[in-house]
Amino acid sequence: MAEPTYLDTTRASYDTVAVDYHELLRDSLAGSPLDRAMLGAFADRVRADDIGPVVELGCGPGRVTAHLHALGLDACGIDLSPGMVAVARRAVARRAVARRAVAARRAVET
């Protein structure tokens, strides 16, 4: 069965804005204490009930998925837009490199 054309249109639209969308919202959770609190409460509940992994549907550039992962959850994201997923993957790779750099610097300092 063929995919509906509105999905193609939606996918193409989000692919077009993926990088700009990431840049616009990259640090938005830092200025949203309510969002962080809700995500923290969600993470606490997942850990308390020992359930997971967590999947964010429509993850876009992955900022919420990354936050959930930083809170200690086994989290991944799925999105209709390959462009958004590509941006998320690059962001994850940059954070991994930054974490390794911090760990290496700490190891040298101790």
N, CA, C and O atoms as a Tinker XYZ file with bonds, in Angstrom:
   440  protein
     1  N      0.822000   -1.169000    0.000000    73     2
     2  CA     0.000000    0.000000    0.000000    64     1     3
     3  C      0.878000    1.249000    0.000000    63     2     4     5
     4  O      1.853000    1.331000    0.746000    81     3
     5  N      0.532000    2.198000   -0.824000    73     3     6
     6  CA     1.313000    3.424000   -0.949000    64     5     7
     7  C      1.104000    4.307000    0.280000    63     6     8     9
     8  O      0.030000    4.325000    0.882000    81     7
     9  N      2.141000    5.024000    0.627000    73     7    10
    10  CA     2.072000    5.946000    1.750000    64     9    11
    11  C      1.246000    7.171000    1.348000    63    10    12    13
    12  O      1.366000    7.641000    0.216000    81    11
    13  N      0.416000    7.694000    2.244000    73    11    14
    14  CA    -0.368000    8.891000    1.916000    64    13    15
    15  C      0.541000   10.078000    1.583000    63    14    16    17
    16  O      1.603000   10.234000    2.185000    81    15
    17  N      0.129000   10.905000    0.634000    73    15    18
    18  CA     0.963000   12.032000    0.202000    64    17    19
    19  C      1.205000   13.040000    1.318000    63    18    20    21
    20  O      2.237000   13.711000    1.329000    81    19
    21  N      0.264000   13.157000    2.263000    73    19    22
    22  CA     0.484000   14.123000    3.337000    64    21    23
    23  C      1.698000   13.741000    4.183000    63    22    24    25
    24  O      2.342000   14.617000    4.759000    81    23
    25  N      2.017000   12.467000    4.266000    73    23    26
    26  CA     3.218000   12.057000    5.006000    64    25    27
    27  C      4.472000   12.504000    4.271000    63    26    28    29
    28  O      5.428000   12.964000    4.895000    81    27
    29  N      4.474000   12.372000    2.952000    73    27    30
    30  CA     5.613000   12.858000    2.163000    64    29    31
    31  C      5.794000   14.358000    2.341000    63    30    32    33
    32  O      6.913000   14.839000    2.515000    81    31
    33  N      4.698000   15.089000    2.297000    73    31    34
    34  CA     4.750000   16.544000    2.451000    64    33    35
    35  C      5.246000   16.924000    3.839000    63    34    36    37
    36  O      6.095000   17.805000    3.980000    81    35
    37  N      4.725000   16.270000    4.847000    73    35    38
    38  CA     5.141000   16.541000    6.224000    64    37    39
    39  C      6.614000   16.215000    6.418000    63    38    40    41
    40  O      7.360000   17.000000    7.003000    81    39
    41  N      7.028000   15.058000    5.928000    73    39    42
    42  CA     8.429000   14.637000    6.053000    64    41    43
    43  C      9.347000   15.660000    5.383000    63    42    44    45
    44  O     10.341000   16.085000    5.971000    81    43
    45  N      9.017000   16.045000    4.177000    73    43    46
    46  CA     9.844000   17.005000    3.437000    64    45    47
    47  C      9.908000   18.351000    4.155000    63    46    48    49
    48  O     10.958000   18.992000    4.194000    81    47
    49  N      8.785000   18.771000    4.720000    73    47    50
    50  CA     8.758000   20.056000    5.435000    64    49    51
    51  C      9.685000   20.030000    6.648000    63    50    52    53
    52  O     10.469000   20.955000    6.859000    81    51
    53  N      9.591000   18.963000    7.444000    73    51    54
    54  CA    10.454000   18.867000    8.623000    64    53    55
    55  C     11.916000   18.659000    8.241000    63    54    56    57
    56  O     12.806000   19.169000    8.922000    81    55
    57  N     12.177000   17.925000    7.174000    73    55    58
    58  CA    13.555000   17.777000    6.700000    64    57    59
    59  C     14.146000   19.143000    6.361000    63    58    60    61
    60  O     15.310000   19.414000    6.653000    81    59
    61  N     13.334000   19.997000    5.743000    73    59    62
    62  CA    13.797000   21.317000    5.324000    64    61    63
    63  C     14.202000   22.193000    6.503000    63    62    64    65
    64  O     15.166000   22.952000    6.404000    81    63
    65  N     13.488000   22.099000    7.606000    73    63    66
    66  CA    13.742000   22.991000    8.744000    64    65    67
    67  C     14.529000   22.325000    9.867000    63    66    68    69
    68  O     14.724000   22.943000   10.914000    81    67
    69  N     14.980000   21.108000    9.692000    73    67    70
    70  CA    15.573000   20.337000   10.794000    64    69    71
    71  C     16.718000   21.067000   11.493000    63    70    72    73
    72  O     16.720000   21.170000   12.719000    81    71
    73  N     17.677000   21.567000   10.747000    73    71    74
    74  CA    18.839000   22.220000   11.361000    64    73    75
    75  C     18.415000   23.490000   12.085000    63    74    76    77
    76  O     18.836000   23.727000   13.217000    81    75
    77  N     17.583000   24.312000   11.442000    73    75    78
    78  CA    17.129000   25.548000   12.079000    64    77    79
    79  C     16.291000   25.265000   13.320000    63    78    80    81
    80  O     16.412000   25.967000   14.324000    81    79
    81  N     15.454000   24.257000   13.257000    73    79    82
    82  CA    14.618000   23.860000   14.395000    64    81    83
    83  C     15.505000   23.462000   15.577000    63    82    84    85
    84  O     15.249000   23.849000   16.718000    81    83
    85  N     16.535000   22.696000   15.291000    73    83    86
    86  CA    17.480000   22.291000   16.345000    64    85    87
    87  C     18.156000   23.520000   16.955000    63    86    88    89
    88  O     18.247000   23.643000   18.177000    81    87
    89  N     18.623000   24.413000   16.109000    73    87    90
    90  CA    19.300000   25.606000   16.618000    64    89    91
    91  C     18.368000   26.465000   17.458000    63    90    92    93
    92  O     18.776000   27.013000   18.482000    81    91
    93  N     17.123000   26.582000   17.031000    73    91    94
    94  CA    16.151000   27.406000   17.738000    64    93    95
    95  C     15.808000   26.840000   19.116000    63    94    96    97
    96  O     15.665000   27.591000   20.081000    81    95
    97  N     15.677000   25.525000   19.205000    73    95    98
    98  CA    15.197000   24.904000   20.441000    64    97    99
    99  C     16.256000   24.159000   21.235000    63    98   100   101
   100  O     15.945000   23.558000   22.263000    81    99
   101  N     17.486000   24.188000   20.783000    73    99   102
   102  CA    18.545000   23.387000   21.400000    64   101   103
   103  C     18.601000   23.544000   22.916000    63   102   104   105
   104  O     18.712000   22.547000   23.628000    81   103
   105  N     18.529000   24.751000   23.415000    73   103   106
   106  CA    18.671000   25.001000   24.848000    64   105   107
   107  C     17.340000   25.350000   25.516000    63   106   108   109
   108  O     17.328000   25.905000   26.614000    81   107
   109  N     16.237000   25.034000   24.873000    73   107   110
   110  CA    14.941000   25.459000   25.392000    64   109   111
   111  C     14.597000   24.819000   26.735000    63   110   112   113
   112  O     13.899000   25.437000   27.539000    81   111
   113  N     15.060000   23.617000   26.998000    73   111   114
   114  CA    14.764000   22.987000   28.290000    64   113   115
   115  C     15.452000   23.715000   29.438000    63   114   116   117
   116  O     14.957000   23.700000   30.565000    81   115
   117  N     16.573000   24.343000   29.167000    73   115   118
   118  CA    17.273000   25.083000   30.221000    64   117   119
   119  C     16.399000   26.210000   30.772000    63   118   120   121
   120  O     16.480000   26.540000   31.955000    81   119
   121  N     15.572000   26.793000   29.921000    73   119   122
   122  CA    14.696000   27.879000   30.348000    64   121   123
   123  C     13.282000   27.428000   30.663000    63   122   124   125
   124  O     12.380000   28.259000   30.774000    81   123
   125  N     13.075000   26.141000   30.806000    73   123   126
   126  CA    11.732000   25.598000   31.057000    64   125   127
   127  C     11.732000   24.707000   32.295000    63   126   128   129
   128  O     11.745000   23.482000   32.176000    81   127
   129  N     11.718000   25.313000   33.482000    73   127   130
   130  CA    11.776000   24.495000   34.699000    64   129   131
   131  C     10.588000   23.536000   34.834000    63   130   132   133
   132  O     10.748000   22.438000   35.366000    81   131
   133  N      9.419000   23.926000   34.371000    73   131   134
   134  CA     8.270000   23.033000   34.462000    64   133   135
   135  C      8.473000   21.799000   33.584000    63   134   136   137
   136  O      8.203000   20.678000   34.015000    81   135
   137  N      8.945000   22.004000   32.359000    73   135   138
   138  CA     9.217000   20.864000   31.477000    64   137   139
   139  C     10.258000   19.932000   32.091000    63   138   140   141
   140  O     10.093000   18.712000   32.078000    81   139
   141  N     11.338000   20.517000   32.630000    73   139   142
   142  CA    12.373000   19.686000   33.258000    64   141   143
   143  C     11.815000   18.930000   34.461000    63   142   144   145
   144  O     12.156000   17.768000   34.680000    81   143
   145  N     10.962000   19.587000   35.235000    73   143   146
   146  CA    10.370000   18.925000   36.409000    64   145   147
   147  C      9.468000   17.773000   35.980000    63   146   148   149
   148  O      9.500000   16.699000   36.581000    81   147
   149  N      8.668000   17.993000   34.948000    73   147   150
   150  CA     7.787000   16.911000   34.474000    64   149   151
   151  C      8.606000   15.746000   33.927000    63   150   152   153
   152  O      8.291000   14.586000   34.191000    81   151
   153  N      9.648000   16.048000   33.172000    73   151   154
   154  CA    10.493000   14.978000   32.643000    64   153   155
   155  C     11.226000   14.269000   33.777000    63   154   156   157
   156  O     11.401000   13.051000   33.737000    81   155
   157  N     11.653000   15.022000   34.783000    73   155   158
   158  CA    12.300000   14.412000   35.940000    64   157   159
   159  C     11.357000   13.493000   36.701000    63   158   160   161
   160  O     11.752000   12.403000   37.115000    81   159
   161  N     10.109000   13.928000   36.889000    73   159   162
   162  CA     9.116000   13.087000   37.568000    64   161   163
   163  C      8.837000   11.822000   36.754000    63   162   164   165
   164  O      8.690000   10.732000   37.307000    81   163
   165  N      8.768000   11.986000   35.444000    73   163   166
   166  CA     8.568000   10.826000   34.568000    64   165   167
   167  C      9.737000    9.858000   34.713000    63   166   168   169
   168  O      9.535000    8.652000   34.852000    81   167
   169  N     10.964000   10.389000   34.680000    73   167   170
   170  CA    12.153000    9.537000   34.812000    64   169   171
   171  C     12.165000    8.834000   36.163000    63   170   172   173
   172  O     12.504000    7.653000   36.246000    81   171
   173  N     11.798000    9.549000   37.216000    73   171   174
   174  CA    11.733000    8.933000   38.546000    64   173   175
   175  C     10.749000    7.765000   38.555000    63   174   176   177
   176  O     11.030000    6.709000   39.123000    81   175
   177  N      9.609000    7.962000   37.926000    73   175   178
   178  CA     8.580000    6.906000   37.887000    64   177   179
   179  C      9.058000    5.688000   37.099000    63   178   180   181
   180  O      8.846000    4.547000   37.510000    81   179
   181  N      9.702000    5.943000   35.965000    73   179   182
   182  CA    10.221000    4.834000   35.147000    64   181   183
   183  C     11.245000    4.035000   35.945000    63   182   184   185
   184  O     11.226000    2.804000   35.937000    81   183
   185  N     12.143000    4.746000   36.638000    73   183   186
   186  CA    13.159000    4.052000   37.437000    64   185   187
   187  C     12.518000    3.314000   38.611000    63   186   188   189
   188  O     12.889000    2.177000   38.904000    81   187
   189  N     11.559000    3.954000   39.286000    73   187   190
   190  CA    10.917000    3.337000   40.457000    64   189   191
   191  C     10.169000    2.064000   40.084000    63   190   192   193
   192  O     10.156000    1.095000   40.844000    81   191
   193  N      9.556000    2.075000   38.925000    73   191   194
   194  CA     8.791000    0.901000   38.487000    64   193   195
   195  C      9.659000   -0.071000   37.684000    63   194   196   197
   196  O      9.191000   -1.117000   37.233000    81   195
   197  N     10.940000    0.297000   37.515000    73   195   198
   198  CA    11.890000   -0.543000   36.776000    64   197   199
   199  C     11.333000   -0.951000   35.405000    63   198   200   201
   200  O     11.325000   -2.125000   35.036000    81   199
   201  N     10.873000    0.055000   34.674000    73   199   202
   202  CA    10.374000   -0.195000   33.326000    64   201   203
   203  C     11.238000    0.550000   32.319000    63   202   204   205
   204  O     11.988000    1.452000   32.689000    81   203
   205  N     11.139000    0.190000   31.100000    73   203   206
   206  CA    11.914000    0.831000   30.049000    64   205   207
   207  C     12.239000   -0.203000   28.999000    63   206   208   209
   208  O     11.888000   -1.367000   29.188000    81   207
   209  N     12.862000    0.132000   27.948000    73   207   210
   210  CA    13.347000    1.474000   27.627000    64   209   211
   211  C     12.207000    2.431000   27.294000    63   210   212   213
   212  O     11.058000    2.024000   27.121000    81   211
   213  N     12.554000    3.703000   27.210000    73   211   214
   214  CA    11.616000    4.758000   26.869000    64   213   215
   215  C     11.852000    5.154000   25.416000    63   214   216   217
   216  O     12.992000    5.330000   24.985000    81   215
   217  N     10.760000    5.291000   24.668000    73   215   218
   218  CA    10.848000    5.706000   23.269000    64   217   219
   219  C     10.056000    6.994000   23.107000    63   218   220   221
   220  O      8.873000    7.048000   23.444000    81   219
   221  N     10.709000    8.032000   22.590000    73   219   222
   222  CA    10.025000    9.286000   22.293000    64   221   223
   223  C      9.590000    9.258000   20.834000    63   222   224   225
   224  O     10.424000    9.234000   19.930000    81   223
   225  N      8.293000    9.262000   20.613000    73   223   226
   226  CA     7.753000    9.265000   19.256000    64   225   227
   227  C      7.645000   10.700000   18.776000    63   226   228   229
   228  O      7.125000   11.563000   19.482000    81   227
   229  N      8.142000   10.952000   17.564000    73   227   230
   230  CA     8.162000   12.320000   17.055000    64   229   231
   231  C      9.224000   13.135000   17.757000    63   230   232   233
   232  O      8.974000   14.261000   18.185000    81   231
   233  N     10.414000   12.561000   17.876000    73   231   234
   234  CA    11.483000   13.147000   18.699000    64   233   235
   235  C     12.128000   14.381000   18.093000    63   234   236   237
   236  O     12.848000   15.099000   18.787000    81   235
   237  N     11.887000   14.644000   16.817000    73   235   238
   238  CA    12.544000   15.800000   16.209000    64   237   239
   239  C     14.047000   15.677000   16.347000    63   238   240   241
   240  O     14.605000   14.609000   16.098000    81   239
   241  N     14.714000   16.759000   16.742000    73   239   242
   242  CA    16.167000   16.712000   16.877000    64   241   243
   243  C     16.656000   16.054000   18.162000    63   242   244   245
   244  O     17.856000   16.060000   18.439000    81   243
   245  N     15.744000   15.485000   18.950000    73   243   246
   246  CA    16.147000   14.636000   20.064000    64   245   247
   247  C     16.459000   15.314000   21.377000    63   246   248   249
   248  O     17.082000   14.697000   22.240000    81   247
   249  N     16.055000   16.557000   21.567000    73   247   250
   250  CA    16.417000   17.251000   22.810000    64   249   251
   251  C     15.764000   16.618000   24.030000    63   250   252   253
   252  O     16.403000   16.523000   25.078000    81   251
   253  N     14.513000   16.181000   23.928000    73   251   254
   254  CA    13.851000   15.537000   25.070000    64   253   255
   255  C     14.445000   14.149000   25.290000    63   254   256   257
   256  O     14.683000   13.747000   26.430000    81   255
   257  N     14.683000   13.423000   24.216000    73   255   258
   258  CA    15.311000   12.102000   24.334000    64   257   259
   259  C     16.659000   12.222000   25.024000    63   258   260   261
   260  O     16.979000   11.426000   25.906000    81   259
   261  N     17.449000   13.209000   24.628000    73   259   262
   262  CA    18.763000   13.419000   25.237000    64   261   263
   263  C     18.632000   13.751000   26.719000    63   262   264   265
   264  O     19.417000   13.278000   27.541000    81   263
   265  N     17.642000   14.564000   27.053000    73   263   266
   266  CA    17.431000   14.926000   28.451000    64   265   267
   267  C     17.056000   13.690000   29.273000    63   266   268   269
   268  O     17.574000   13.489000   30.371000    81   267
   269  N     16.162000   12.873000   28.739000    73   267   270
   270  CA    15.781000   11.650000   29.443000    64   269   271
   271  C     16.982000   10.726000   29.621000    63   270   272   273
   272  O     17.139000   10.098000   30.669000    81   271
   273  N     17.819000   10.645000   28.608000    73   271   274
   274  CA    19.038000    9.822000   28.711000    64   273   275
   275  C     19.958000   10.389000   29.791000    63   274   276   277
   276  O     20.537000    9.640000   30.578000    81   275
   277  N     20.088000   11.719000   29.821000    73   275   278
   278  CA    20.928000   12.357000   30.845000    64   277   279
   279  C     20.383000   12.111000   32.252000    63   278   280   281
   280  O     21.136000   12.126000   33.226000    81   279
   281  N     19.079000   11.888000   32.353000    73   279   282
   282  CA    18.471000   11.568000   33.650000    64   281   283
   283  C     18.630000   10.095000   34.010000    63   282   284   285
   284  O     18.132000    9.647000   35.043000    81   283
   285  N     19.320000    9.346000   33.161000    73   283   286
   286  CA    19.622000    7.960000   33.469000    64   285   287
   287  C     18.705000    6.931000   32.844000    63   286   288   289
   288  O     18.794000    5.748000   33.171000    81   287
   289  N     17.823000    7.358000   31.950000    73   287   290
   290  CA    16.927000    6.396000   31.315000    64   289   291
   291  C     17.544000    5.828000   30.050000    63   290   292   293
   292  O     18.335000    6.487000   29.375000    81   291
   293  N     17.174000    4.611000   29.745000    73   291   294
   294  CA    17.488000    4.004000   28.454000    64   293   295
   295  C     16.452000    4.577000   27.490000    63   294   296   297
   296  O     15.324000    4.087000   27.430000    81   295
   297  N     16.826000    5.613000   26.735000    73   295   298
   298  CA    15.876000    6.348000   25.905000    64   297   299
   299  C     16.359000    6.421000   24.464000    63   298   300   301
   300  O     17.553000    6.538000   24.187000    81   299
   301  N     15.399000    6.348000   23.563000    73   299   302
   302  CA    15.697000    6.537000   22.144000    64   301   303
   303  C     14.532000    7.278000   21.512000    63   302   304   305
   304  O     13.458000    7.380000   22.105000    81   303
   305  N     14.742000    7.794000   20.311000    73   303   306
   306  CA    13.705000    8.557000   19.638000    64   305   307
   307  C     13.438000    8.047000   18.243000    63   306   308   309
   308  O     14.306000    7.464000   17.593000    81   307
   309  N     12.215000    8.278000   17.795000    73   307   310
   310  CA    11.779000    7.902000   16.447000    64   309   311
   311  C     11.111000    9.131000   15.841000    63   310   312   313
   312  O     10.344000    9.818000   16.516000    81   311
   313  N     11.396000    9.408000   14.585000    73   311   314
   314  CA    10.760000   10.536000   13.923000    64   313   315
   315  C     10.491000   10.207000   12.464000    63   314   316   317
   316  O     11.218000    9.423000   11.854000    81   315
   317  N      9.454000   10.802000   11.909000    73   315   318
   318  CA     9.085000   10.643000   10.510000    64   317   319
   319  C     10.144000   11.258000    9.589000    63   318   320   321
   320  O     10.331000   10.806000    8.460000    81   319
   321  N     10.824000   12.280000   10.076000    73   319   322
   322  CA    11.765000   13.049000    9.265000    64   321   323
   323  C     13.196000   12.519000    9.384000    63   322   324   325
   324  O     13.794000   12.597000   10.458000    81   323
   325  N     13.747000   11.985000    8.300000    73   323   326
   326  CA    15.151000   11.574000    8.334000    64   325   327
   327  C     16.088000   12.744000    8.635000    63   326   328   329
   328  O     17.144000   12.554000    9.238000    81   327
   329  N     15.708000   13.942000    8.220000    73   327   330
   330  CA    16.523000   15.119000    8.521000    64   329   331
   331  C     16.601000   15.395000   10.005000    63   330   332   333
   332  O     17.665000   15.732000   10.523000    81   331
   333  N     15.486000   15.254000   10.690000    73   331   334
   334  CA    15.472000   15.453000   12.141000    64   333   335
   335  C     16.302000   14.374000   12.837000    63   334   336   337
   336  O     17.044000   14.666000   13.774000    81   335
   337  N     16.177000   13.147000   12.386000    73   335   338
   338  CA    16.944000   12.049000   12.978000    64   337   339
   339  C     18.444000   12.272000   12.749000    63   338   340   341
   340  O     19.252000   12.007000   13.638000    81   339
   341  N     18.811000   12.754000   11.574000    73   339   342
   342  CA    20.227000   13.031000   11.289000    64   341   343
   343  C     20.767000   14.112000   12.220000    63   342   344   345
   344  O     21.884000   13.998000   12.724000    81   343
   345  N     19.977000   15.161000   12.450000    73   343   346
   346  CA    20.391000   16.219000   13.379000    64   345   347
   347  C     20.550000   15.639000   14.785000    63   346   348   349
   348  O     21.522000   15.948000   15.474000    81   347
   349  N     19.613000   14.809000   15.211000    73   347   350
   350  CA    19.689000   14.190000   16.534000    64   349   351
   351  C     20.940000   13.326000   16.658000    63   350   352   353
   352  O     21.625000   13.364000   17.681000    81   351
   353  N     21.235000   12.556000   15.628000    73   351   354
   354  CA    22.429000   11.694000   15.679000    64   353   355
   355  C     23.702000   12.511000   15.782000    63   354   356   357
   356  O     24.612000   12.148000   16.528000    81   355
   357  N     23.779000   13.614000   15.041000    73   355   358
   358  CA    24.970000   14.476000   15.130000    64   357   359
   359  C     25.088000   15.074000   16.527000    63   358   360   361
   360  O     26.187000   15.149000   17.077000    81   359
   361  N     23.976000   15.495000   17.102000    73   359   362
   362  CA    23.995000   16.075000   18.452000    64   361   363
   363  C     24.451000   15.045000   19.475000    63   362   364   365
   364  O     25.231000   15.365000   20.372000    81   363
   365  N     23.970000   13.811000   19.347000    73   363   366
   366  CA    24.381000   12.738000   20.253000    64   365   367
   367  C     25.883000   12.495000   20.123000    63   366   368   369
   368  O     26.578000   12.328000   21.126000    81   367
   369  N     26.375000   12.476000   18.903000    73   367   370
   370  CA    27.811000   12.253000   18.680000    64   369   371
   371  C     28.628000   13.386000   19.299000    63   370   372   373
   372  O     29.662000   13.129000   19.915000    81   371
   373  N     28.180000   14.642000   19.145000    73   371   374
   374  CA    28.910000   15.775000   19.742000    64   373   375
   375  C     28.923000   15.677000   21.264000    63   374   376   377
   376  O     29.946000   15.947000   21.894000    81   375
   377  N     27.788000   15.290000   21.861000    73   375   378
   378  CA    27.754000   15.152000   23.323000    64   377   379
   379  C     28.674000   14.029000   23.786000    63   378   380   381
   380  O     29.329000   14.149000   24.822000    81   379
   381  N     28.727000   12.945000   23.029000    73   379   382
   382  CA    29.603000   11.826000   23.403000    64   381   383
   383  C     31.062000   12.258000   23.362000    63   382   384   385
   384  O     31.835000   11.911000   24.255000    81   383
   385  N     31.444000   13.007000   22.341000    73   383   386
   386  CA    32.817000   13.503000   22.236000    64   385   387
   387  C     33.109000   14.442000   23.398000    63   386   388   389
   388  O     34.180000   14.369000   24.002000    81   387
   389  N     32.168000   15.320000   23.712000    73   387   390
   390  CA    32.366000   16.254000   24.824000    64   389   391
   391  C     32.509000   15.514000   26.150000    63   390   392   393
   392  O     33.349000   15.880000   26.973000    81   391
   393  N     31.691000   14.470000   26.370000    73   391   394
   394  CA    31.806000   13.687000   27.617000    64   393   395
   395  C     33.163000   13.003000   27.711000    63   394   396   397
   396  O     33.777000   12.976000   28.778000    81   395
   397  N     33.636000   12.447000   26.586000    73   395   398
   398  CA    34.951000   11.793000   26.604000    64   397   399
   399  C     36.054000   12.811000   26.875000    63   398   400   401
   400  O     37.012000   12.506000   27.585000    81   399
   401  N     35.932000   14.012000   26.323000    73   399   402
   402  CA    36.937000   15.055000   26.559000    64   401   403
   403  C     36.957000   15.455000   28.030000    63   402   404   405
   404  O     38.030000   15.617000   28.611000    81   403
   405  N     35.793000   15.613000   28.633000    73   403   406
   406  CA    35.716000   15.970000   30.057000    64   405   407
   407  C     36.311000   14.850000   30.894000    63   406   408   409
   408  O     37.063000   15.119000   31.831000    81   407
   409  N     35.991000   13.602000   30.577000    73   407   410
   410  CA    36.536000   12.471000   31.338000    64   409   411
   411  C     38.048000   12.408000   31.204000    63   410   412   413
   412  O     38.745000   12.136000   32.182000    81   411
   413  N     38.563000   12.657000   30.010000    73   411   414
   414  CA    40.017000   12.624000   29.809000    64   413   415
   415  C     40.689000   13.762000   30.587000    63   414   416   417
   416  O     41.747000   13.573000   31.187000    81   415
   417  N     40.056000   14.954000   30.567000    73   415   418
   418  CA    40.627000   16.083000   31.303000    64   417   419
   419  C     40.645000   15.791000   32.799000    63   418   420   421
   420  O     41.624000   16.100000   33.478000    81   419
   421  N     39.577000   15.202000   33.314000    73   419   422
   422  CA    39.524000   14.857000   34.743000    64   421   423
   423  C     40.568000   13.821000   35.104000    63   422   424   425
   424  O     41.172000   13.893000   36.174000    81   423
   425  N     40.786000   12.855000   34.219000    73   423   426
   426  CA    41.776000   11.816000   34.473000    64   425   427
   427  C     43.182000   12.404000   34.538000    63   426   428   429
   428  O     44.009000   11.965000   35.337000    81   427
   429  N     43.443000   13.386000   33.704000    73   427   430
   430  CA    44.762000   14.038000   33.700000    64   429   431
   431  C     44.943000   14.883000   34.950000    63   430   432   433
   432  O     46.045000   14.963000   35.493000    81   431
   433  N     43.874000   15.509000   35.407000    73   431   434
   434  CA    43.945000   16.416000   36.567000    64   433   435
   435  C     44.077000   15.671000   37.891000    63   434   436   437
   436  O     44.494000   16.258000   38.889000    81   435
   437  N     43.723000   14.379000   37.912000    73   435   438
   438  CA    43.780000   13.653000   39.184000    64   437   439
   439  C     45.047000   12.883000   39.343000    63   438   440
   440  O     45.242000   12.221000   40.362000    81   439
